Amino acid sequence: MYEKFKIAGIASEFIAAMFASIYFYKYQNTKLKLLLIIMWYIPINEVLGQYLFARTETGYLLYNLYRIIVPASFVYLISTQISDSLRKKIVFALSAFCFLTFLISIYFSNPLKEFSKTTFTIFTIAVLISLLIYFIELLKSDKVLNMSKNLFLWIALGFLIFFISFPVILLAREFVSDGDKIHRSLNYIQFTVAILSYLTIAFGFYYGNKIEMDK
């Protein structure tokens, strides 16, 4: 059952990547085109980390890089969707802060030997703050009249599901020192969250309107 859930989680990531490719024409003339690279990077990194380099120094490095590349890139993408200059600068600064935090963390933990949970928590907070700023701006703009067809809003909701849930799951693992049954349940919850997150993103690529070219 565990392996089936894991495969389903990775499959959902590939589905999101394929939809990002199929509907690339909807955002290819915007700064969001970086999404295509990110959406393929996620499942490829997952396969490498889970199967080819599991429990190796390379595997640890792959996941630690993933935990900086995805949050920082997504925060940057959020900044491209914000028009208010002050809010845009704040979100862009959060993206730079993620990279700076990662560089500093290297001095305190070996990225080849362990996962840095502290930095991942900081990155998650940066993403959630950026999303909050984006949602506030969206509600204050004319785009609120057609929110359901907003492609990036669906992408944002998918990542919101992910970044709200995963820190809670990681925290739960810290407090549960034993009990295989509980850890197994947390694994199933984690995979379910991933599946819901990436299927939401895939739906966004399919359902969302084409985005106008960046000026």
C-alpha positions in Angstrom: 0.0 0.0 0.0 2.8 2.4 0.9 4.6 1.9 -2.4 1.3 2.4 -4.3 0.7 5.7 -2.5 4.3 6.8 -3.3 3.9 5.9 -7.0 0.5 7.8 -7.1 2.2 10.8 -5.6 5.0 10.8 -8.2 2.5 10.1 -10.9 0.5 13.2 -9.9 3.7 15.3 -10.2 4.3 14.0 -13.7 0.6 14.7 -14.6 1.1 18.3 -13.5 4.3 18.6 -15.5 2.6 17.1 -18.6 -0.3 19.6 -18.3 2.2 22.4 -17.9 3.7 21.3 -21.2 0.4 20.8 -23.1 -0.9 24.2 -22.0 2.4 26.0 -22.2 0.9 28.3 -24.9 -1.3 29.9 -22.2 1.7 31.4 -20.4 4.7 31.1 -22.8 4.9 34.8 -23.4 5.0 35.7 -19.7 7.5 35.3 -16.8 5.5 32.3 -15.7 7.2 30.2 -18.4 9.7 29.3 -15.7 6.8 27.1 -14.3 7.4 24.6 -17.1 11.0 24.0 -15.8 9.9 23.8 -12.2 7.0 21.4 -12.9 9.4 19.0 -14.6 12.2 19.5 -12.1 9.9 18.3 -9.2 9.1 14.8 -10.4 12.5 14.2 -12.0 14.1 15.1 -8.7 11.6 12.9 -6.8 12.5 9.9 -8.9 16.2 10.5 -8.5 15.9 11.0 -4.8 13.5 8.2 -4.1 14.9 5.4 -6.3 18.3 6.1 -7.8 20.0 7.9 -4.9 17.9 6.9 -1.9 19.7 7.3 1.4 23.0 8.5 -0.2 24.9 11.7 -0.1 23.6 12.6 -3.5 20.0 11.9 -2.4 20.4 14.2 0.6 21.9 16.9 -1.7 19.1 16.5 -4.3 16.4 17.0 -1.6 18.1 19.9 0.1 18.5 21.7 -3.3 14.9 20.9 -4.0 13.9 22.5 -0.7 15.5 25.8 -1.8 14.9 25.8 -5.6 11.2 25.2 -5.5 10.2 27.7 -2.7 12.5 30.4 -3.9 11.4 30.0 -7.6 7.8 30.0 -6.6 8.2 33.1 -4.5 9.9 34.8 -7.5 6.9 33.8 -9.7 4.5 35.3 -7.2 6.4 38.6 -7.4 5.8 38.6 -11.2 2.1 38.5 -10.6 2.1 41.5 -8.2 1.7 45.0 -9.7 2.1 47.1 -6.5 5.8 48.2 -6.4 6.1 47.9 -2.6 4.5 44.5 -2.4 6.5 43.3 -5.4 9.8 44.4 -3.7 8.8 42.6 -0.4 8.0 39.3 -2.2 11.2 39.5 -4.3 13.2 40.2 -1.1 11.7 37.0 0.4 12.9 35.1 -2.6 16.4 36.4 -2.1 16.1 35.7 1.6 15.5 32.0 0.9 18.7 31.7 -1.0 20.6 33.6 1.7 19.2 31.4 4.4 20.2 28.3 2.5 23.8 29.5 2.1 24.0 30.3 5.8 22.5 26.9 6.8 25.4 25.1 5.0 27.7 26.3 7.8 25.5 24.7 10.4 24.4 21.5 8.7 25.9 19.2 6.1 23.5 19.1 3.0 25.2 15.7 2.1 24.3 14.1 5.4 21.0 15.5 6.7 17.9 17.4 5.8 17.6 20.9 7.1 14.2 21.1 8.6 14.7 24.6 10.0 15.5 26.1 6.6 12.6 24.3 5.0 10.3 25.8 7.7 11.7 29.3 6.9 11.2 28.8 3.2 7.6 27.7 3.8 6.9 30.8 5.9 8.3 32.9 3.0 6.0 31.2 0.5 3.0 31.6 2.7 3.7 35.3 3.3 4.1 35.8 -0.4 0.9 34.0 -1.2 -0.9 36.1 1.4 0.4 39.3 -0.3 -0.7 37.9 -3.7 -4.2 37.0 -2.5 -4.6 40.5 -1.0 -3.6 42.2 -4.2 -5.9 39.8 -6.2 -8.9 40.7 -4.1 -8.2 44.4 -4.5 -7.9 44.2 -8.3 -10.3 43.8 -11.2 -9.1 40.2 -11.6 -11.3 39.2 -8.7 -14.3 39.4 -11.1 -13.0 36.3 -13.0 -11.0 34.5 -10.3 -12.2 31.0 -11.3 -10.5 31.2 -14.6 -7.3 32.7 -13.3 -4.5 30.2 -14.2 -2.0 31.4 -11.7 -4.6 31.4 -8.9 -5.1 27.7 -9.4 -1.3 27.1 -9.4 -1.1 29.2 -6.2 -3.9 27.2 -4.5 -2.1 23.9 -5.4 1.2 25.1 -3.8 -0.7 26.5 -0.9 -2.1 23.1 -0.1 1.4 21.7 -0.3 3.2 24.4 1.8 0.5 24.5 4.5 0.3 20.8 5.0 3.9 19.5 4.8 5.4 21.5 7.7 2.5 20.3 9.9 3.3 16.7 8.8 7.0 17.2 9.5 6.2 18.7 12.9 4.0 15.7 13.7 6.8 13.4 12.9 9.0 15.2 15.4 6.6 14.7 18.2 5.9 11.0 17.3 9.1 9.3 18.3 7.7 5.8 18.0 4.6 4.0 16.7 4.9 2.5 13.2 1.1 2.8 12.7 1.2 6.6 13.3 4.2 7.1 11.0 2.5 5.0 8.3 -0.6 7.1 8.6 1.4 10.3 8.3 3.0 8.9 5.1 -0.4 8.3 3.6 -1.5 11.8 4.6 1.7 13.2 3.0 1.1 11.4 -0.3 -2.6 12.3 -0.3 -1.6 16.0 0.2 0.9 15.8 -2.7 -1.6 14.2 -5.0 -4.3 16.8 -4.2 -1.7 19.6 -4.6 -0.4 18.6 -8.0 -3.8 17.6 -9.4 -5.0 21.0 -8.5 -2.1 22.5 -10.3 -2.7 20.3 -13.3 -6.4 21.4 -13.4 -5.3 25.0 -13.3 -3.2 24.6 -16.4 -6.3 23.0 -18.1 -9.0 25.3 -16.8 -7.3 28.6 -16.5 -7.4 31.3 -19.2 -4.5 32.2 -21.4 -2.4 34.9 -19.7 -1.7 38.1 -21.6 1.9 38.8 -22.7 4.1 40.6 -20.2 4.6 44.2 -21.1 
